[in-house]
Amino acid sequence: MNGYAMYIIAIGLLIVSYYKDKKKTKKAMKKAWKSFNNILPQFLGVILFVGILLAVFDTEFISKIIGAKSGWIGVVVSAIVGAVTLIPGFVAFPTAAMLLQRGAGYMQIGAFISTLMMVGVITAPVEIKYFGKKLTIIRNILAFVFSFIVAYIIGKVVTNL
């Protein structure tokens, strides 16, 4: 569905909600605005960072480091970068698309996105506080290993297309 249709549907549903219960709709809009304001600095920061990286590193460099021909070394590099990076999912997928357009390989992006979403090196202290050190380490190691399985499967699927 194209973007305009989604906006029209969202606005239509907002109008229906407003007529159904004005108070709840206003409260929801205030919460949405607050969330938007909290997310915006992170979002803009990451987009700016990725934009600068893509401007500095040309397609040839990206292809060499994490391109399809970089093989498992590129997968490992991508997995490590994903594991130590803290990017929200709604920024990660457009970033992955930009990297693919610039020459990154599918296996490498699969490992990057998998570790980005599942491995939390930066968030480990908070996780340790709530779940304990042993569970956090085990979960992160298993998630890191699983990212290589994901990368392998993506590599097999893409090569068979």
ZICORZI-V609908 format. One record per run of one state. SS is the DSSP state (a for helix, b for strand, c for the rest). FROM is the first residue (numbers start at 1). LEN is the number of residues. If there is no record, write none. Layout:
ss=[SS;SS]
from=[FROM;FROM]
len=[LEN;LEN]
//
This chain:
ss=[c;a;c;a;c;a;c;a;c;a;c;a;c;a;c;a;c]
from=[1;3;21;22;57;59;67;68;85;89;102;106;119;124;132;133;160]
len=[2;18;1;35;2;8;1;17;4;13;4;13;5;8;1;27;2]
//
